[in-house]
């Protein structure tokens, strides 16, 4: 408790008083000292202030000064003196004022450790302190997330990192004073960390292993098994904090520890000094397919980064089952949706990897329009019909797809090479009339797509000469015509389709593009069917002329040759008749 009082001397004329003039005064508060000469104008005087009989402010014109933030060190006895400016020997001393500054009695909870993060299960020490005070005359009580402690002379509490708020208060043992409850100190915990182990490239035949967690950690090293005793200094050469050079080959682990009792991190990944692997398992897809389809068989492989080999065996976790360790590092699966992960284990039991990151298998359903047929016509010499099998929106060209062709019935055996003329991958020229189908397949066992669609766009297989006309048709694979047919160029509706055909007269380069047709399979139009897109190419007349110039001599030559052969045969016949006569 602060005591503030003013004393007077009968022979003094100056008066010293303070503002605010109340008791008690606490640390952090502001106080102003005012010296009144009590004679004439205060501006005619200069002033000095004394603290515990020592002058600390001399001959200043202002008759006041302020202490902006009190601390306990400002406690003591204060006095001022006024000196007349024109007669410095005239001095007016003031009364003495005793000032006592008390602490605020504010309790504060602090963490003894300078750790940036606290982990689940870690033991920490919290301290209850009295700001600018405290000591053996105090005792403390605590409120924690799960219990209360009555007053005791110990100012700190041990806790096993229970999440929540901690607060305390102080009480003088004689009961004369009690602080308020402190502001809550919130303990937040994170998941137990894992030590990171790195193997550096050998230098001068020496391998360096570095273990890291963060600042304030001590590191423990293990060989072969995590459950073994930590290595002693004779088993390695300590290079610097967290780094060692092992004295022998094998599989090494590390972890960090701090505090009392020691709190340990998770073990690091193992590192083999001689095998040179990080022991990190990774699941990879053997195929370079951008998309996997429902029911398709794929191959997933479990590999050990920078290592692996015949000394390893593997175990798998899949969406619907678990496989125990076996020496096969890959597995076959029928594209079950979900996450796949694996881990490796040395056959001698000396090392086990962690589970790999999950590899997520996503499958797409198949559309009946995955493949389509385009019928193309050639009108220069003779009528040729060829069909081209194209991939749709769900299947990209290439990526392991093979094409299978069928005639008349989809359930028939695929056509053999002798049944048609193969033009290019996915294209062929049929050797006879009929209804044709196609589908794609890839993988082992073969995964088949749906069969191609039913709508065919009839177009020219070769470029059309500029200035000539071309007709596009739209029909079903059964050769039946469609109703209410619309034609599209580059996905835009064309207005001039009539009777299932689109006539383009006097074509130009601007007519080039992707064409498709859409129609209904019955007059009521209950179902709309769309063909695949087909590219229409236009060539300049000069290009066509060059082709004609080449064809004319060829035709003339052939005709002349035939006429010459006929003439020779006639001469030979006449010669034989003349001999008979």
VEXDREN-2710 file (C-alpha; in Angstrom, 1 decimal):
% VEXDREN-2710
k/r/px/py/pz
1/UNK/0.0/0.0/0.0
2/UNK/1.4/3.4/-0.9
3/UNK/1.7/6.3/1.5
4/UNK/1.7/9.8/0.2
5/UNK/2.2/12.8/2.6
6/UNK/3.4/16.4/2.6
7/UNK/5.6/17.9/5.3
8/UNK/6.1/21.7/6.0
9/UNK/8.9/23.8/7.6
10/UNK/7.9/26.9/9.3
11/UNK/10.7/28.9/7.7
12/UNK/10.1/27.9/4.1
13/UNK/8.1/29.9/1.6
14/UNK/7.9/27.7/-1.5
15/UNK/5.3/25.0/-1.8
16/UNK/5.8/21.6/-3.6
17/UNK/2.7/19.6/-4.4
18/UNK/2.0/16.8/-6.9
19/UNK/-0.8/16.0/-9.4
20/UNK/-2.7/13.7/-9.0
21/UNK/-2.7/14.0/-5.3
22/UNK/-4.0/10.6/-4.3
23/UNK/-2.7/7.4/-2.8
24/UNK/-1.6/4.8/-3.7
25/UNK/0.4/5.4/-6.9
26/UNK/1.2/2.4/-9.1
27/UNK/3.8/1.6/-11.7
28/UNK/2.9/2.9/-15.1
29/UNK/1.0/5.9/-13.8
30/UNK/2.0/9.5/-14.5
31/UNK/2.8/12.2/-11.9
32/UNK/3.6/16.0/-12.1
33/UNK/5.6/18.0/-9.5
34/UNK/4.7/21.7/-9.2
35/UNK/6.9/24.2/-7.3
36/UNK/5.1/27.4/-6.2
37/UNK/7.4/30.3/-5.0
38/UNK/4.4/32.0/-3.3
39/UNK/5.9/35.4/-4.0
40/UNK/5.2/37.5/-7.0
41/UNK/5.1/36.1/-10.4
42/UNK/6.4/32.5/-10.8
43/UNK/8.0/33.6/-14.0
44/UNK/10.4/35.8/-12.0
45/UNK/12.0/32.7/-10.5
46/UNK/14.1/29.6/-11.6
47/UNK/13.6/26.2/-10.0
48/UNK/15.6/23.2/-8.9
49/UNK/14.2/19.8/-7.9
50/UNK/15.8/17.3/-5.5
51/UNK/15.2/13.6/-5.1
52/UNK/16.5/12.1/-1.8
53/UNK/18.5/15.3/-1.2
54/UNK/20.2/15.0/-4.6
55/UNK/19.5/17.7/-7.2
56/UNK/18.5/16.2/-10.5
57/UNK/16.9/19.2/-12.2
58/UNK/18.8/22.5/-11.9
59/UNK/17.8/26.1/-12.5
60/UNK/15.0/25.6/-15.0
61/UNK/12.5/28.4/-15.8
62/UNK/9.6/26.0/-15.6
63/UNK/8.2/25.4/-12.2
64/UNK/6.9/21.9/-13.0
65/UNK/8.1/18.6/-14.4
66/UNK/6.4/15.3/-15.1
67/UNK/7.4/11.6/-14.7
68/UNK/5.5/10.0/-17.5
69/UNK/5.6/6.3/-16.4
70/UNK/6.3/5.5/-12.7
71/UNK/8.4/2.6/-11.6
72/UNK/9.3/1.5/-8.1
73/UNK/12.8/3.2/-8.4
74/UNK/11.1/6.6/-8.3
75/UNK/10.0/6.1/-4.8
76/UNK/11.6/8.6/-2.3
77/UNK/11.6/12.1/-0.9
78/UNK/11.2/15.1/-3.2
79/UNK/11.8/18.8/-2.5
80/UNK/12.1/22.0/-4.7
81/UNK/13.8/25.4/-4.4
82/UNK/13.0/28.7/-6.1
83/UNK/15.7/31.2/-6.9
84/UNK/14.8/34.8/-7.8
85/UNK/16.3/35.8/-11.1
86/UNK/17.4/39.3/-10.2
87/UNK/18.6/38.3/-6.8
88/UNK/20.0/34.7/-7.0
89/UNK/20.9/34.8/-3.3
90/UNK/17.2/34.9/-2.5
91/UNK/16.1/31.3/-2.1
92/UNK/12.8/29.8/-1.2
93/UNK/12.9/26.1/-0.2
94/UNK/9.8/24.0/-0.3
95/UNK/8.4/21.4/1.9
96/UNK/9.3/17.7/1.4
97/UNK/7.0/15.3/-0.3
98/UNK/7.4/11.5/0.2
99/UNK/6.4/9.4/-2.9
100/UNK/6.0/5.7/-2.7
101/UNK/5.3/3.7/-6.0
102/UNK/3.8/0.3/-5.7
103/UNK/3.5/-2.5/-8.2
104/UNK/0.3/-3.0/-10.0
105/UNK/-0.1/-6.5/-8.6
106/UNK/-0.8/-7.8/-12.1
107/UNK/-0.1/-11.5/-12.5
108/UNK/1.3/-12.7/-15.9
109/UNK/1.6/-16.3/-17.2
110/UNK/4.8/-16.9/-19.3
111/UNK/6.3/-19.9/-21.1
112/UNK/9.7/-20.7/-19.8
113/UNK/10.9/-22.1/-23.2
114/UNK/11.5/-20.1/-26.3
115/UNK/9.9/-22.7/-28.6
116/UNK/7.9/-21.4/-31.6
117/UNK/5.7/-24.4/-31.5
118/UNK/4.5/-26.9/-28.8
119/UNK/3.6/-30.5/-29.8
120/UNK/1.0/-32.9/-28.6
121/UNK/2.2/-34.8/-25.5
122/UNK/5.2/-32.4/-24.9
123/UNK/5.9/-31.3/-21.3
124/UNK/6.3/-27.6/-20.8
125/UNK/6.7/-25.2/-17.9
126/UNK/4.5/-22.2/-17.3
127/UNK/5.4/-19.5/-14.8
128/UNK/3.2/-17.2/-12.8
129/UNK/5.0/-13.8/-12.2
130/UNK/4.0/-10.5/-10.6
131/UNK/4.9/-7.6/-12.8
132/UNK/7.8/-5.6/-11.2
133/UNK/7.3/-7.5/-8.0
134/UNK/6.9/-10.9/-6.6
135/UNK/9.3/-13.0/-4.5
136/UNK/9.3/-15.4/-1.6
137/UNK/6.5/-13.5/0.2
138/UNK/4.1/-14.6/-2.6
139/UNK/2.2/-17.8/-3.2
140/UNK/0.2/-18.7/-6.3
141/UNK/-2.9/-20.4/-7.5
142/UNK/-3.8/-21.7/-10.9
143/UNK/-6.7/-22.4/-13.2
144/UNK/-6.0/-24.9/-16.0
145/UNK/-8.2/-26.5/-18.6
146/UNK/-8.9/-29.5/-16.4
147/UNK/-8.2/-28.6/-12.8
148/UNK/-7.6/-25.9/-10.1
149/UNK/-4.6/-25.6/-7.7
150/UNK/-5.0/-23.9/-4.3
151/UNK/-2.5/-21.3/-3.2
152/UNK/1.1/-22.7/-2.8
153/UNK/4.5/-21.1/-2.7
154/UNK/5.5/-22.5/-6.1
155/UNK/5.1/-20.1/-8.9
156/UNK/5.3/-22.6/-11.9
157/UNK/3.3/-25.5/-13.0
158/UNK/4.2/-28.6/-15.1
159/UNK/1.7/-29.7/-17.7
160/UNK/1.7/-32.3/-20.5
161/UNK/0.6/-29.9/-23.2
162/UNK/-3.1/-30.0/-22.5
163/UNK/-4.8/-27.7/-25.0
164/UNK/-6.6/-24.8/-23.5
165/UNK/-6.3/-21.6/-21.3
166/UNK/-4.1/-21.2/-18.2
167/UNK/-4.4/-18.3/-15.8
168/UNK/-2.9/-17.6/-12.3
169/UNK/-3.1/-15.1/-9.4
170/UNK/-0.7/-14.1/-6.6
171/UNK/-1.5/-13.7/-2.9
172/UNK/0.8/-12.3/-0.3
173/UNK/1.4/-14.9/2.4
174/UNK/0.2/-12.5/5.1
175/UNK/-3.0/-12.0/3.2
176/UNK/-2.5/-8.3/2.8
177/UNK/-2.8/-8.2/-0.9
178/UNK/-4.2/-10.4/-3.8
179/UNK/-3.8/-9.8/-7.5
180/UNK/-6.5/-10.3/-10.1
181/UNK/-6.5/-13.4/-12.3
182/UNK/-4.0/-13.0/-15.0
183/UNK/-4.9/-12.9/-18.7
184/UNK/-5.4/-16.4/-20.1
185/UNK/-2.3/-18.0/-21.7
186/UNK/-3.6/-20.3/-24.4
187/UNK/-1.7/-23.5/-25.1
188/UNK/-2.0/-24.7/-28.7
189/UNK/-0.4/-28.0/-29.7
190/UNK/0.5/-29.4/-33.1
191/UNK/0.9/-33.0/-34.2
192/UNK/4.1/-34.7/-33.3
193/UNK/6.8/-33.6/-35.8
194/UNK/8.9/-36.0/-37.9
195/UNK/12.7/-35.7/-38.1
196/UNK/14.0/-35.2/-41.7
197/UNK/17.1/-37.2/-42.6
198/UNK/19.3/-36.3/-45.6
199/UNK/22.2/-38.1/-47.1
200/UNK/24.8/-35.9/-48.8
201/UNK/27.0/-36.9/-51.7
202/UNK/30.2/-38.6/-50.6
203/UNK/33.2/-36.3/-50.3
204/UNK/36.7/-38.0/-50.1
205/UNK/35.0/-41.3/-49.5
206/UNK/33.0/-40.0/-46.5
207/UNK/29.2/-39.9/-46.3
208/UNK/27.4/-37.3/-44.3
209/UNK/24.0/-37.8/-42.8
210/UNK/22.1/-34.7/-41.6
211/UNK/19.1/-34.8/-39.2
212/UNK/16.9/-31.8/-38.9
213/UNK/13.8/-30.7/-36.9
214/UNK/14.4/-27.1/-35.9
215/UNK/16.2/-25.0/-33.4
216/UNK/16.5/-26.2/-29.8
217/UNK/16.5/-29.9/-30.6
218/UNK/19.1/-32.6/-29.7
219/UNK/19.5/-35.5/-32.2
220/UNK/19.6/-39.2/-31.5
221/UNK/21.0/-41.7/-34.1
222/UNK/20.0/-45.4/-34.7
223/UNK/21.3/-48.2/-36.9
224/UNK/19.3/-51.1/-38.4
225/UNK/16.3/-50.9/-36.1
226/UNK/14.4/-47.9/-34.7
227/UNK/13.9/-49.7/-31.4
228/UNK/17.6/-50.1/-30.8
229/UNK/19.6/-48.0/-28.3
230/UNK/20.8/-44.7/-29.7
231/UNK/24.3/-44.8/-31.2
232/UNK/27.2/-43.6/-29.0
233/UNK/29.8/-41.1/-30.2
234/UNK/32.3/-43.9/-31.0
235/UNK/29.9/-45.3/-33.7
236/UNK/30.1/-42.1/-35.8
237/UNK/32.1/-38.9/-36.3
238/UNK/30.2/-35.8/-35.2
239/UNK/30.6/-33.1/-37.9
240/UNK/28.3/-30.4/-36.6
241/UNK/25.0/-30.1/-34.8
242/UNK/22.7/-32.6/-36.5
243/UNK/25.2/-34.0/-38.9
244/UNK/27.3/-37.2/-38.6
245/UNK/29.6/-39.3/-40.7
246/UNK/28.8/-43.0/-40.0
247/UNK/31.7/-45.3/-39.3
248/UNK/30.1/-48.3/-41.0
249/UNK/27.5/-49.3/-43.6
250/UNK/23.9/-50.1/-42.9
251/UNK/20.5/-48.5/-42.5
252/UNK/20.4/-45.4/-40.3
253/UNK/17.6/-43.5/-38.6
254/UNK/17.4/-40.4/-36.5
255/UNK/14.9/-38.4/-34.3
256/UNK/15.0/-35.2/-32.2
257/UNK/14.4/-34.7/-28.5
258/UNK/14.1/-31.7/-26.2
259/UNK/12.8/-30.7/-22.8
260/UNK/12.8/-32.6/-19.4
261/UNK/11.5/-35.2/-19.4
262/UNK/12.7/-35.6/-23.0
263/UNK/10.1/-35.3/-25.7
264/UNK/10.9/-37.2/-28.9
265/UNK/9.9/-36.6/-32.5
266/UNK/8.8/-39.3/-34.9
267/UNK/11.6/-41.3/-36.4
268/UNK/12.9/-40.1/-39.8
269/UNK/12.8/-42.1/-43.0
270/UNK/15.7/-44.7/-43.0
271/UNK/18.7/-44.0/-45.2
272/UNK/21.1/-46.7/-46.3
273/UNK/24.7/-45.6/-46.4
274/UNK/25.8/-48.3/-49.0
275/UNK/22.5/-48.9/-50.8
276/UNK/22.1/-45.2/-51.5
277/UNK/18.3/-45.0/-51.2
278/UNK/15.9/-42.7/-49.3
279/UNK/13.5/-45.5/-48.6
280/UNK/10.6/-43.6/-49.9
281/UNK/7.9/-45.7/-51.6
282/UNK/6.2/-44.3/-54.7
283/UNK/3.2/-45.7/-56.6
284/UNK/3.4/-45.1/-60.4
285/UNK/1.1/-46.0/-63.4
286/UNK/2.9/-48.0/-66.0
287/UNK/0.8/-46.7/-68.9
288/UNK/1.1/-43.1/-70.3
289/UNK/-2.7/-42.9/-70.7
290/UNK/-4.3/-39.5/-70.0
291/UNK/-7.6/-41.2/-69.0
292/UNK/-8.6/-44.6/-67.5
293/UNK/-12.0/-46.1/-68.2
294/UNK/-14.4/-48.0/-66.0
295/UNK/-13.5/-51.7/-66.2
296/UNK/-10.1/-51.2/-67.8
297/UNK/-7.2/-53.2/-66.4
298/UNK/-4.1/-51.2/-65.5
299/UNK/-0.8/-51.9/-63.8
300/UNK/0.5/-50.0/-60.8
301/UNK/4.1/-50.3/-59.6
302/UNK/5.5/-49.8/-56.2
303/UNK/9.1/-48.4/-56.4
304/UNK/11.7/-47.3/-53.9
305/UNK/13.2/-43.9/-54.8
306/UNK/16.9/-44.1/-55.5
307/UNK/17.0/-47.7/-54.5
308/UNK/14.9/-50.9/-54.4
309/UNK/15.7/-54.3/-55.9
310/UNK/15.4/-58.0/-55.3
311/UNK/16.2/-57.5/-51.6
312/UNK/12.8/-55.8/-51.1
313/UNK/9.3/-57.1/-50.8
314/UNK/6.1/-55.0/-50.9
315/UNK/2.7/-54.7/-49.4
316/UNK/-0.3/-52.8/-50.7
317/UNK/-3.4/-51.0/-49.5
318/UNK/-6.2/-50.7/-52.1
319/UNK/-9.7/-49.3/-51.9
320/UNK/-11.1/-52.8/-51.1
321/UNK/-8.3/-55.0/-49.8
322/UNK/-4.8/-55.3/-48.3
323/UNK/-1.9/-57.5/-49.6
324/UNK/0.7/-58.8/-47.2
325/UNK/4.4/-58.4/-48.0
326/UNK/5.5/-60.3/-51.2
327/UNK/8.5/-60.0/-53.5
328/UNK/6.4/-58.6/-56.4
329/UNK/6.6/-54.9/-56.7
330/UNK/3.6/-54.4/-59.0
331/UNK/0.0/-55.3/-58.9
332/UNK/-2.9/-55.7/-61.4
333/UNK/-6.2/-54.0/-60.7
334/UNK/-9.4/-53.7/-62.6
335/UNK/-9.6/-50.0/-62.2
336/UNK/-11.4/-49.8/-58.9
337/UNK/-11.9/-46.2/-58.0
338/UNK/-10.0/-45.0/-55.0
339/UNK/-6.6/-44.6/-53.4
340/UNK/-3.7/-47.0/-53.7
341/UNK/-0.6/-46.9/-51.5
342/UNK/2.3/-49.3/-50.9
343/UNK/5.4/-49.7/-48.6
344/UNK/8.6/-51.6/-49.0
345/UNK/10.3/-53.9/-46.5
346/UNK/13.8/-55.4/-46.7
347/UNK/13.6/-59.2/-46.7
348/UNK/16.0/-59.4/-43.7
349/UNK/13.7/-57.1/-41.7
350/UNK/16.4/-54.4/-41.4
351/UNK/14.3/-51.6/-42.9
352/UNK/10.7/-50.7/-43.7
353/UNK/9.6/-47.6/-45.6
354/UNK/6.6/-45.5/-44.6
355/UNK/3.4/-45.9/-46.6
356/UNK/3.7/-44.1/-49.9
357/UNK/1.5/-41.1/-50.8
358/UNK/-1.8/-42.3/-52.1
359/UNK/-2.2/-42.7/-55.9
360/UNK/-5.8/-41.9/-56.8
361/UNK/-7.4/-43.9/-59.6
362/UNK/-10.2/-42.1/-61.3
363/UNK/-12.2/-43.8/-64.0
364/UNK/-14.5/-42.5/-66.7
365/UNK/-17.6/-44.1/-68.1
366/UNK/-17.7/-45.0/-71.8
367/UNK/-20.0/-43.2/-74.2
368/UNK/-21.6/-44.9/-77.2
369/UNK/-20.1/-42.2/-79.3
370/UNK/-16.5/-42.9/-78.4
371/UNK/-15.9/-44.0/-82.0
372/UNK/-17.6/-42.9/-85.2
373/UNK/-17.4/-43.8/-88.9
374/UNK/-17.1/-41.3/-91.7
375/UNK/-17.9/-42.5/-95.2
376/UNK/-16.0/-40.6/-97.9
377/UNK/-16.6/-40.7/-101.7
378/UNK/-14.2/-40.1/-104.7
379/UNK/-15.8/-39.0/-108.0
380/UNK/-12.8/-38.5/-110.3
381/UNK/-12.3/-41.9/-111.8
382/UNK/-14.6/-44.3/-110.1
383/UNK/-16.8/-44.5/-107.0
384/UNK/-14.7/-45.6/-103.9
385/UNK/-16.1/-45.9/-100.4
386/UNK/-13.7/-45.8/-97.5
387/UNK/-14.3/-45.6/-93.8
388/UNK/-12.2/-43.9/-91.2
389/UNK/-12.4/-44.8/-87.5
390/UNK/-11.9/-41.8/-85.3
391/UNK/-11.5/-41.3/-81.6
392/UNK/-14.1/-39.3/-79.7
393/UNK/-14.0/-36.9/-76.8
394/UNK/-13.1/-39.6/-74.3
395/UNK/-10.3/-41.3/-76.2
396/UNK/-7.3/-39.5/-77.5
397/UNK/-5.6/-40.6/-80.7
398/UNK/-2.7/-43.0/-80.0
399/UNK/-2.1/-43.9/-76.4
400/UNK/-2.0/-47.6/-77.2
401/UNK/-5.3/-47.9/-79.1
402/UNK/-5.7/-50.6/-81.8
403/UNK/-8.8/-50.6/-84.1
404/UNK/-11.1/-53.6/-84.9
405/UNK/-13.5/-53.6/-87.9
406/UNK/-16.7/-55.5/-88.2
407/UNK/-19.1/-56.1/-91.1
408/UNK/-22.9/-56.5/-91.0
409/UNK/-23.1/-57.4/-87.3
410/UNK/-21.2/-56.0/-84.3
411/UNK/-21.1/-59.4/-82.7
412/UNK/-19.2/-61.0/-85.7
413/UNK/-15.5/-61.7/-85.7
414/UNK/-13.3/-58.7/-86.5
415/UNK/-12.3/-58.4/-90.2
416/UNK/-8.9/-59.8/-91.1
417/UNK/-6.2/-57.9/-93.1
418/UNK/-7.2/-59.8/-96.3
419/UNK/-10.8/-58.6/-96.0
420/UNK/-9.9/-54.9/-96.7
421/UNK/-7.3/-52.5/-97.8
422/UNK/-5.6/-50.8/-94.9
423/UNK/-5.0/-47.1/-95.6
424/UNK/-3.5/-45.8/-92.3
425/UNK/-3.9/-46.5/-88.6
426/UNK/-7.7/-46.6/-88.0
427/UNK/-8.6/-46.3/-91.7
428/UNK/-9.4/-48.8/-94.4
429/UNK/-11.1/-49.2/-97.8
430/UNK/-13.7/-52.0/-97.7
431/UNK/-13.4/-54.7/-100.3
432/UNK/-17.2/-55.1/-100.6
433/UNK/-20.5/-53.6/-99.8
434/UNK/-22.3/-53.9/-96.5
435/UNK/-22.7/-52.3/-93.0
436/UNK/-19.4/-51.6/-91.2
437/UNK/-18.6/-51.0/-87.5
438/UNK/-15.5/-50.3/-85.5
439/UNK/-14.2/-50.1/-82.0
440/UNK/-10.9/-49.6/-80.2
441/UNK/-8.9/-51.8/-77.8
442/UNK/-5.8/-51.5/-75.7
443/UNK/-4.0/-53.2/-72.8
444/UNK/-3.5/-56.8/-71.8
445/UNK/-6.1/-58.2/-71.4
446/UNK/-7.6/-56.1/-74.1
447/UNK/-10.0/-53.5/-73.0
448/UNK/-12.6/-52.6/-75.7
449/UNK/-14.5/-49.3/-76.2
450/UNK/-18.1/-49.2/-77.2
451/UNK/-18.9/-49.8/-80.8
452/UNK/-18.9/-46.8/-83.2
453/UNK/-22.1/-44.8/-83.8
454/UNK/-24.8/-45.3/-86.4
455/UNK/-24.8/-42.0/-88.3
456/UNK/-22.5/-41.6/-91.4
457/UNK/-21.5/-38.3/-93.1
458/UNK/-20.9/-38.9/-96.9
459/UNK/-18.2/-36.7/-98.2
460/UNK/-15.3/-36.5/-100.6
461/UNK/-12.2/-38.4/-99.6
462/UNK/-9.9/-36.2/-101.7
463/UNK/-9.6/-32.4/-102.0
464/UNK/-12.4/-30.8/-104.1
465/UNK/-11.2/-28.5/-106.9
466/UNK/-12.1/-24.8/-106.5
467/UNK/-15.0/-23.8/-108.6
468/UNK/-16.5/-27.3/-108.7
469/UNK/-19.5/-28.4/-106.8
470/UNK/-19.7/-31.0/-104.0
471/UNK/-22.6/-32.7/-102.3
472/UNK/-22.5/-34.0/-98.7
473/UNK/-25.0/-36.6/-97.6
474/UNK/-26.2/-37.9/-94.2
475/UNK/-27.4/-41.5/-93.8
476/UNK/-27.7/-44.3/-91.3
477/UNK/-25.2/-47.2/-91.3
478/UNK/-28.1/-49.3/-92.5
479/UNK/-28.2/-47.0/-95.6
480/UNK/-31.6/-45.7/-94.5
481/UNK/-32.0/-41.9/-94.8
482/UNK/-32.4/-39.6/-91.9
483/UNK/-35.2/-37.1/-91.5
484/UNK/-35.0/-33.4/-90.8
485/UNK/-31.2/-33.4/-91.5
486/UNK/-29.1/-30.4/-90.5
487/UNK/-25.5/-29.8/-91.5
488/UNK/-22.8/-28.0/-89.5
489/UNK/-19.5/-26.5/-90.4
490/UNK/-17.1/-26.0/-87.5
491/UNK/-20.0/-26.6/-85.1
492/UNK/-22.1/-23.8/-86.7
493/UNK/-25.5/-24.6/-88.3
494/UNK/-25.6/-24.3/-92.1
495/UNK/-28.9/-23.1/-93.6
496/UNK/-29.0/-24.7/-97.0
497/UNK/-29.3/-28.4/-96.4
498/UNK/-32.2/-30.0/-98.4
499/UNK/-33.5/-33.6/-98.4
500/UNK/-30.7/-35.0/-96.4
501/UNK/-28.0/-33.5/-98.7
502/UNK/-25.9/-30.3/-98.7
503/UNK/-24.9/-28.9/-102.0
504/UNK/-22.0/-26.5/-102.2
505/UNK/-21.7/-25.0/-105.6
506/UNK/-18.4/-23.4/-106.8
507/UNK/-16.4/-24.3/-103.7
508/UNK/-13.7/-21.9/-102.5
509/UNK/-11.0/-22.1/-99.9
510/UNK/-13.4/-20.6/-97.4
511/UNK/-15.5/-23.8/-97.6
512/UNK/-12.8/-25.8/-96.0
513/UNK/-13.5/-27.0/-92.5
514/UNK/-15.0/-29.8/-90.3
515/UNK/-18.5/-30.9/-91.4
516/UNK/-21.0/-33.0/-89.6
517/UNK/-24.7/-33.8/-89.9
518/UNK/-27.5/-34.4/-87.4
519/UNK/-30.9/-35.9/-88.1
520/UNK/-33.8/-38.0/-86.8
521/UNK/-34.3/-41.7/-87.4
522/UNK/-38.1/-41.5/-87.9
523/UNK/-40.5/-38.8/-89.1
524/UNK/-41.8/-38.1/-85.6
525/UNK/-38.2/-37.3/-84.7
526/UNK/-38.2/-38.9/-81.3
527/UNK/-34.4/-39.5/-81.3
528/UNK/-31.7/-37.2/-82.7
529/UNK/-28.5/-38.7/-84.0
530/UNK/-25.2/-37.0/-84.9
531/UNK/-22.3/-38.0/-87.2
532/UNK/-18.6/-37.6/-86.5
533/UNK/-16.9/-34.6/-88.0
534/UNK/-15.1/-34.9/-91.4
535/UNK/-12.6/-32.5/-92.9
536/UNK/-13.4/-31.1/-96.4
537/UNK/-10.4/-29.9/-98.3
538/UNK/-10.4/-27.5/-101.3
539/UNK/-7.5/-27.3/-103.8
540/UNK/-6.8/-24.5/-106.3
541/UNK/-7.7/-25.2/-110.0
542/UNK/-4.0/-25.0/-110.9
543/UNK/-3.3/-28.0/-108.5
544/UNK/-6.1/-29.9/-110.1
545/UNK/-4.9/-29.0/-113.6
546/UNK/-1.5/-30.4/-112.8
547/UNK/-3.1/-33.6/-111.8
548/UNK/-5.1/-33.6/-115.1
549/UNK/-2.0/-32.9/-117.1
550/UNK/-0.5/-35.9/-115.6
551/UNK/-3.6/-38.1/-116.2
552/UNK/-4.2/-37.1/-119.8
553/UNK/-0.8/-38.4/-121.2
554/UNK/-1.3/-41.5/-119.1
555/UNK/-4.8/-42.1/-120.6
556/UNK/-3.6/-41.3/-124.1
557/UNK/-0.6/-43.6/-123.7
558/UNK/-2.8/-46.4/-122.5
559/UNK/-5.3/-45.9/-125.4
560/UNK/-2.5/-45.7/-128.0
561/UNK/-1.0/-48.8/-126.6
562/UNK/-4.2/-50.7/-126.8
563/UNK/-4.9/-49.5/-130.4
564/UNK/-1.3/-50.5/-131.4
565/UNK/-1.8/-54.0/-130.0
566/UNK/-5.1/-54.4/-131.8
567/UNK/-3.5/-53.2/-135.1
568/UNK/-0.7/-55.7/-134.7
569/UNK/-3.1/-58.5/-134.0
570/UNK/-5.1/-57.5/-137.2
571/UNK/-1.9/-57.5/-139.3
572/UNK/-0.9/-60.8/-137.9
573/UNK/-4.3/-62.3/-138.8
574/UNK/-4.2/-61.0/-142.3
575/UNK/-0.7/-62.4/-142.8
576/UNK/-1.8/-65.9/-141.7
577/UNK/-4.8/-65.8/-144.1
578/UNK/-2.6/-64.8/-147.1
579/UNK/-0.3/-67.8/-146.4
580/UNK/-3.2/-70.2/-146.3
581/UNK/-4.3/-69.0/-149.8
END
